[in-house]
Amino acid sequence: MPYRKTNDIEKAATMPRRATKIVATLGPASSNPEMLEALIREGVDVVRLNFSHGTAQDHIDRATMVREVAKRAGREVAIMADLQGPKIRVGKFAEGKVFLEHGQAFILDAARTELGDVNAVGLDYKSLPQEVKAGDVLLLNDGIIVMVVDRVQGQQVHTTVKLGGVLSNNKGINKQGGGLTAPALTAKDMEDIRTAMAFKADYVAVSFPKCATDMEMARQLCNVAAAEFNHKPGLIAKIERAEAIPKLEEILLASDGIMVARGDLAVEVGNAAVPALQKRMIKMAREHDKVVITATQMMESMISNPVPTRAEVSDVANAVLDGTDAVMLSAETAAGNYPLETVREMAQICVAAEAGESVKLETDFVGKTFAHIDQSIAMGALFTAHHLGAKAIVAMTDSGSTALWMSRHLIQVPIYALTPNVASQRRMTLYRNVRPLLMSSSNDRDTALSDAEAQLKKLGIVSSGDVYAITCGEPMGAPGGTNMMKVCRVS
């Protein structure tokens, strides 16, 4: 069935309300402007550019296309630049791949320059011999191949294959339990940050951070690169190293959000540990007013099948029920056969899961104190709107902070963030239950409130007789100045 285009007003009026956001990775299957437009119209909120593939110009061209297509679709979406991080990988094989038998000897050789064979292969990561010892367990290709280190001789790591299979070019290496010291930010990442800032990426995802210092360095590099563009991106820490778990809170506090990157994390800490860690990370992020993305293999089977498995449906739904801000698609939209169907299925799962959520605002606020007036106003608006059965909560915000605070609590009332700042609008597309809208600013409070209601009515969000709560600041236009809440009934 052909995709039917709708305008923004029709879309707002007819689409089921969905609080959880969808991040989709751009790739060969979705780089066609027509397909990308369909994905955005179907509900993609954030487009991920994977810097592990492609040139700087490729990413610049794709970012330009995303902006143009989003404008044509009548929606703003955020762009997330996902840095490659350190390449802890084997080298290449003479025949592209080898089959390793259980029990055979195999050498990982940092000094090897010739192509690999069934006995040995070179290493992209030259420090591996200095960082492993006899008895260590190495997991290759996302844990499909398992080797135990027998001994280290010079630049050679001698191993015995414990779980065999096909090993092909440039597959990744993890050490069970963590411990590889590759820096989170490589020279390539630093250059990629400059590229991402040139097209004003809304978020930068940092791969393999081990501590807060990694994120602080990334922020400094982003701020320097973005200074000439008067731009500041949000920073997302991808939690995928075992070393990051004991330092999770400090990493979180140094970031604007985290990604539960379940692929590499599962390889390092074990598959069984990941579900509990996922719940812990989502809870901690919300408690610290940070955003959280749940990623990796969420709809993996839809790379080649038009419908998800029951397990995938439950996986996405459980992440939604845990309170994640967003669920992410990787190869499903980048290289899969059914990118549009995948986004549609994921959106439906999110809506169904959200319908089963229970609102516990009173419990959320027990024992809590708020140090800032604007945060107190945000919490008051949530409480009032919930108990009045309001049609909407409206936050007039420049930076988006008020909307972020509101979005940390589960509530069935939709939050609309009105901002004159397009960068803030794009950034807020990742916040759970927040629909950011661009609105011209006015320094007159009554004019601003009247304009806000007129925009809500135009979009079909409220109609005559509806009650909504609205927050703003006086004097108007002062950042961080939300100090007023008003309950309004539409005339």
N, C-alpha and C positions, 0 to 999 in steps of 0.2 A: 504494500500500500504506500503511495507516495506521501512524503512528509508535507503536511499542510502548514504553511506559515501563518502565524497570528501576530497581531500587533501587541504592544506592551500592555495596553488597557485590557484587551481580551484575555491575554495570558494571565494577568493578575486576578481576573474575575473567575476564570474557569479552572485553573490548575489546583490540585489538592495542595493544601499548605504543608510544606516540608521544612522542618527545623534543621535537620542534619544536612550538611553541605557535601557536595561531591567534587572530588579532585580527580581530574582525568589527565593522563599522560599523552602528550602529543607524539606521534610517530608516523610511519608510512601509512598506516590504516586511517589516520585522522588528520593528515596534513592538507588534504583537499579542502579548499574553502567551503564548498557546499556541505561536505560531511561535518566540518567543524561548526558551521552555523547550525546544522541540525542538532548536534550534540549540545550546543549552548542553549538552544531553544528547548531542548528536552530536559535541561536542568543542570548542566555542568556549571559550577560556581568558580572553580579555580582550575587553570590550565597549567600543567607541570611540564617544564622543559628539562629534559634529562641531559645534563652536560657530559655524561659519559659517552655520548655519541654526537657526531656532527662537529662542524667548524664554528668559529665565532660568527661568521657571516650567516651560517645556517640559522643560528639562534636569533640573530637580529632580524632576519627575514621572517621567521616564524612569529616572533613577538609582534612585528608590524602587522602581520596577517591576523593575529588574534585580536588586536585592537580594532582593526577595520571590520572584521567579521562580527565582533561583539556589538559594535556600533550599529551595524546593519540589522542585527537581531534585536536591537532595542534593550540590551542588557549590558551592564558592566561586569566583567569577570576579573579576577586577580590572576597575575602571572607569577608562578613560583619557579625560580631557577634552582635546580637541584644539582649541587656540586658533586663531581665524581669522587673526590677524596683519594686516599692512597690506594695504589694498585698493588695489592698483595696477591700476586698471581703467578702461575707457572708460565713458562715461555711457550714457544710453538713446537709442533711435532712435524717431522718430515712428511708424514702422510695425513696431517691434520688432526689425527686422534690415534689412540692406542687402546687396547683392551687389557686391563690389569686383572690378573687372577688372584684369588684369595691365597695368602701365604707366600706370594712371590716377593723377592727383594726389589726395591725401586729407589733410585737416587734422585734427590732434588739438589741440583748443582748450580750454585750461584756463579761459578766461574765458567760454566759451559757456554760456548758461542755457537756450536753447531746445533742443528735442529734435533729435537728429542726423538726417542724411540721407546720401545717397550721396557728398556732397562733404566733409562734416565731422561731427565728433561732439565732445561735451564730455568732460571727464575727471573722474573721482573723485579722481585723484591730481594735485593742483594744482601740485606741484613738478616735474613732468616737463619743462617747457620749460627749467628751470634745470639739468637734469641730463643733457641730450643735446646733441649737436652734429652738424653736417653729416657724413655718412658713417656714423653709427651705424645699426645694424640693430635694428629693433624686431620682436618676435615676439608676435603676439596670438592669443588662444584656443589656448594650448598649442602655438604654432608653426604652426598651420594657415594663418594669415595672416602674411605677411612684408612689412615696409615698410622702406625706406631713408630716413633723414632727409636732406632737401635743404637745409633752412635752418630757423633758429628766428627768428621775428619776434614780439617781445613775449611774449604768452602762447600764441602759436600755433606748433605744430610741423608744418612742411610736409613731407610725405613723398611718395614714389612707391611704389606697390604693386608688389612684385616677385613675390609669390605671392598670388593672389587667392582669392576664395571668399566664403562667407557670414559676415558679422560681425554678431552680435546683441548685445542689451543686456548691459552689465556684464561683458564678457569681459576676461580678464586681459591685462596687458602685461608682457613681459619684455624686457630689453635684452641682446642677445647679448654674452656675456662678463661680464655683471654690471655693477654700477656705480650702480644706483638706491639712494638712501640712506634709504628709508623705514625708520623704527625698527621693530625686531622686535616691540615691545610697544606697542600702541595703547591709547587710553583705554578702548575696548571690551574689550580683552584684560584690562585691570586689573580691570574690573568682572566679567568672566567668571571670573577667578581667585577672586574672592570667592564667586561662586556655586558654583564647583567645590569649594571648601573647605567650604562649608556642608553638602554631602552627602559630604564626605570622599573625594573622588576619589583613587584610588590612584596614578595617574600624571597629570601634566600635560605635554602635548606642545606645545612652543613653536615656532611657525612662523617661518621665515626668519631665524634667528639668524645674525649675521655674525661674531661673536667671543665670547670667554668672558664679556665684560661683559654681553652680552644675557642669558646664562643665569644669571649671578650676580644680576642685577636680578630676573629671574623667580623665582629661589629666595627672595630677600628678600621679594618680594611674597607668595609662597605661604606662607612661614613666618609673616609678620605676620597674614595672613588666616586661617591655620589654628590660630593660637596658642590661641584660645578653645575650640577643639575638641580640643586636645591631639593634633594630627595633623601628620604631615610626609609630603607626597607625594614620589614619585620624579619626576625631571624628565627628559623626553626631548627632545633637540634634533633638530628636523627639518632635515636637511641638504638644502637646496633652492636655495641661492644660490651663484653662482660664487665670491663673496668668502669663503664658508665653507671652501672646499677648502684654501687655504694655511694656514688656522687650525684645521684639523680637530682636531688633537691638543689644543689648548687648549680648544676647545669641548667635546670629549669629557671632559676632566678636570674641567670645571666642571659636568658633567651626570651623571645616573645611567645614561644610555643615549642612543643616537641612533636616528633613523629614516632609512633610505635612501629619501628621498622622490623617486622617480625622475621624476615628472612635471615639476615646475618646474625641477629640476636639469638634466634632459635638454634643456629649452628653452634654458637659459642656457649650458651647456657643450657641447651637441651630443649627439645620441643615441649616437654611436659611442664617446664617452668614458665613458659610464655603466657598462657592465659591469665594466671594470677598476676604476673608482672604488668600485663596490659591493663587490668582493672586498677592496679595500684597507680600506674602512671596517669590514667585518665582522671582518677580521683584527686591525685596530687596536683595535676595541672589546673583543674577547676578550683581547687582550694586556694591556689596562688594566683588566680585571675590570669591564667595563661591559656592559650588555645592548644588543642591536641588533635592530631590526625592519626587514624588507625590505617595501617597500610600492609600490603604484601598478600597476594594470593586470595583476595577477598572474593573474586568471581573468576578464579583461574580457569575453570572448565569452559567458560564462555569464550575463551580464545578460539576454540574450535567447535563449540556447541551453542545452539541458539537459546538454550535455557540453562539456568544454574542448577547445581545439585542442591538437595535439601540441606546438606551440611553447610554449604556456602550461604544459603538463605539464613540459617541460624547464626552463622558467624557474623554476618553484617548486622542482623537484628540485635544480637547481644552487644556489639560495640555501640549501637545506638542507645540501647537501654542502659548501658554503663555511663552514657553522657558524652561520648566523643563529639567533637565539633564537626568532624568530617571523616568520611571514608574515602579511600583512595583506590583508583584503578591504575595499573601499570601497563603490562603487556596487553591486557584486555582491550584497551583503547588504542595503544600505540601500534600493535601489530596483529591484533585479533581479527577474526572474520566477521564479528558481530559487534562492533563498537557501539552503534546506536541502540541495539537491543540490550546491551549490557547496562548502559546508563539508564535506560527506561526501567529495567528490572530492579536495579539498585535503588532508584528513586521510589518505586512502589514498595520495596521492602522497608525503606526508611519510614515512609508514611504509615505503614501498617504497624511497625514497632512503636512509633511515637504515640499511636492511639492507645497503647497499653500502659503508658507511663503514668505514675501517680505523682501528684504535686505535693511536696512536703515543705512548703516555704516556712511554716512555723518552726519546724525542726531545724531547717537551715539557719534560722536567725537566733536560735537559742544560744545564749552565752556569747554572742558575737557583739563586738563593738566596732564602730566605724570612725576612723580618725579624720576623715574628710567630709565636708558638707556635701560635695557632689556625689560621693559614694552613698551617703545616707539618703539623699534625695532619690537616687536610683533604686535603692532597696525599698523605699517608701512607695514608689510608683509600682513596683512589682506586687507588693502586698495589697495595695489599694485596688489595682486592676483585677487581680485574682478574685478578691472577695466581692467586687462589684459586678463581676462577670463582664468586664469591659471588652469591646470589640478589638481594641488595639492599645498598645503602649507606644507612644511616640517620643523619641529622644532627639531633640535638636542639639546637634553636637558638631564641633569642628574637628577634634582629634579622633573621636570615636570611643573615648574612654568610658563614657557613661553607658554606651551600648554594650561594651565589653563586660562591664560589671553586671549589667542586667542579664547578659547571656550566660553567666556562670550558674544560674539557677534554673531548674526545669520548671517550665510554666506553659500552660496551654494557650495563653494569650500571645499572639505574634507581636514582635518588637520591630518597629519601623524607625530607622535612623536617618534623619534628614540632615544633610551636611552640604555646605557650599564647596567642599574640598574634594575633588575627584580622587586624589590619592587616598584619602580617608575612606571614601566610598568603596574603592576597590579592595582596600585592606579589610574592611568589615564584611566582605563577601564570605570570609572564612568563619565568622562568628556564628555559633549555633543560634538558631531562632531569630536572627537579625536579618532584615531586608533593608539594605542601605539604598537610599534614594538621593539624587542630587537636587539641591534646592538653592535658589539664589538667596543671599542673606539680606537682612534688613536690620538696621540699628534701632528700629522702633518695635517694641515688643508686641503691641496689638496688631501691627501690620504683619509681623512675622508669624504670629499665631493664626491670623486669618488666612495667610498664604498657605500655611501648613495644612489647615483643614481643607482648603480648596483643592490642594494637590491630592490629598487622601480621597476626597470625593471623586475627583477626576479619574483616579485609578480604580475606583470601585471598591476601595478598602473599607470605607465607612459610608453610610447613607443616613437619611433623615431618621432621627430618633436614637441612633447608636451612641453609646457612651465610650469615650476613650480617655486615657490619661496621657498627659504631655509634660515633658520636662524641658526646661531651658535655663538660661542664665541671664541675670541682670547685673550690669549693663550687657546688652546683646553684643555678641562677637568677641567677648573676652574669653580666651582659652582657659579651660579648667574652672570655669565659673558657673557650672550648673548649680543653681541655688533655689529653684522654684519648681513646684509641681502643681498642675491644674487639672481638675477633672472636668471634661467638657461633654455636652450633649449636642449632637449635630442637629441644626435647625432644619 
